[in-house]
Amino acid sequence: MVRTEIEQSAALTMSDSESTTSSSFVTLSDSDDDDVEKSLSLRDVSISDNEVVCSRAFGNITVDVIVNTTAPNLDLTQGAASRALLTKGGRSIQTEVNLKKGPGKLAEGSIVVTSGGNLDCKEIYHTTLQRRRHGRGHIIKTLVTKCLNAAETSAYTSIAFPALGTGNLGYGKLEVARAMFGCVEHHATARTATNIRSIKFVIFPRDTEVLQAFEAACKGTSIGGVTVELEVGHLAEQNTDVIMTSCTRRLDFSAGTLSKTILEAAGPGLQTDAQTRYPRGIQHGQVAVLGPGNIGCRAIYCGAIPRYDKRSEGEKSPQEDGHKSLSLPPLGTGYLAFPPDLAAHYTISAIQDFVRSTRRTSVEKVVIVVQGVSSKRFIRKTWRQGKVGHGHDAQGLTDLGCTGLKVNKIERIENLTLFEQYTHRRQILLHEATEANLFQNLTDLKSKNGLSEIEKLMDEDWRLGRLLPEVNEGYLFHGTKEDRINGVVTQGLDPRLAQGHAVLGQAIYLAESSTKADQYTDNRTKTGLKMFLVRACLGNIHLVNKCRKLKRPPCTETACLSDTCDHEKRFHSVVEEEQFIFREFVVYDSNLVYPEYLISYDRV
């Protein structure tokens, strides 16, 4: 199993670009969301029997071999990447290069091998490239293949490449990415066994275009013409002909978390259908074919898998029933206790076996669904078409004629200072909650609409594992105009900068509906819009049915509730739910919120 990683490295720079500053964002694919710790990665399916993941770890590169591109004269002081390597690895690397390079300049695509010096590697492969010119695009493939073969011959297990030629040499970023991934695929499939287990493509932190090109090159990969994708979300919501789940041999859908979710979506008729068609159940490794019930697919496949410690063989291949697309979870990774890497291996192997053994298959796409929470799902499920254009802040939206939002990109904001301030304040709230015998949530407070719309969409296990309900922590939207985006990313949300009517005073205004947040993102255009998904601690909530301008949260004294009094204990947030079209969620302390995701979208 070859593990291919895309790394953004700040400590050991590996590109022919000049940039060295670190990144504020981690870019996620449209179907991905780092809300979920994925047990199976999209890149698990790029090549036969290989695992390919996308990692954005910062720090030193630890591999057997590092590939370094430099000037034809092999002067490592020429070029930002080789100069950084020389600085970190020591002058002995240049001395060794001089002894081995021979007379004249190094031919393009040739390799000079030296030790790693002070670097955490065994060898460095030094090579050179010329500027991009017509008819020379193949040199990237030639060079990568030569490096892989050399590492294979030396029985090395890991190698790191820069994004070859994507800086001043003028090679197309996507062209390079596809060429390099193609070489990895060919290297693995052309031999029955390989020593190389880990291949890393190292990208400069600010080379976002290069990173996106490499992600695009390894996304939506194919096995024998069958496209395999990863989707983070809910299995029952997938737009495929077939949805597959696991179940007990007795086909009791109420016995497992995943099967229970499918039963709730499909309706009780699914259990009746299973009992009618398979009155004796099924055996391990068999698949029951059932009707779709209330789910928008053509059929539901249900497979019985033994516990990992009682298994006798891997999963069976998919069936050929004339369907074109199939969704399935990372089978066996829950209660059945299959290690995630083995579950990934069995799943991909089953797809490969099916493709190889079926000369002509109708299956065109397989979607592996990691059950979890997706920001895209929050956007889609909280959209309220009937409320578009209603209210003072929504003027002009109706004229656009849009019926929804299309998410183009989700970026996780990595601002350590802001997050530390947030977690420190959250810990103080947790202590206060303990003293106050816990804060009431919106349901406890008899809110007409109960918990926020986003919180209702979260799986309970996920919510309890990631958030602190004791301090009413959750996710809410925040819409703002383009000129404020960078300020929020670098400095956080500031209540003093509240714009518009600020009906509850100068505060941070949050929304449970994407429709409401969308109202504040622009001056009424259709494309290039952004909103934040904010992690917020509402703490002790003050629920009101009428707005009044506050300078700070009111005190908790029932007889007072003033925002200007001298009472020490105060609410942490205010929620208003009757005066306007949407509920208002308001926080007055910037340390009680963290803008965790930036969502780029268009109105459609």
Secondary structure, DSSP 8 states (H G I E B T S, - for coil): --EEEEEE-SSS--SSS------SEEEE-TT--TTS--SS-GGGGSSTT-EE------S----SEEEEE--TT--TTSSHHHHHHHHHH-THHHHHHHHHS-SS---TT--EEEE-TTSSSSEEEEE------TT-TTHHHHHHHHHHHHHHHTT--EEEEE-TT-STT---HHHHHHHHHHHHHHHHHTSS--S--EEEEEE-TT-HHHHHHHHHHTSS-EETTEEEEEEEE-GGG--SSEEEEEE-TT--GGGSHHHHHHHHHH-THHHHHHHHH-TT---TT-EEEE--TTSSSSEEEEEE---GGG--S-------SS-SEEEE--TTSSTT---HHHHHHHHHHHHHHHHHH-SS----EEEEEEES--HHHHHHHT--GGGTT-SGGGTTSGGGT---EEEEEEEEE--HHHHHHHHHHHHHHHHHHHHTT----TTTTT-SS-S-HHHHHS-HHHHHHHS-GGGTEEEEEEE--HHHHHHHHHH---GGG--TT-TTSSSEEEBS-HHHHHTTSSSS-SSSEEEEEEEEE--SEEEESS----SS--BS-TTT--SSS--S-B-SEEEE-SSSSS-EEEES-GGGEEEEEEEEEEE-
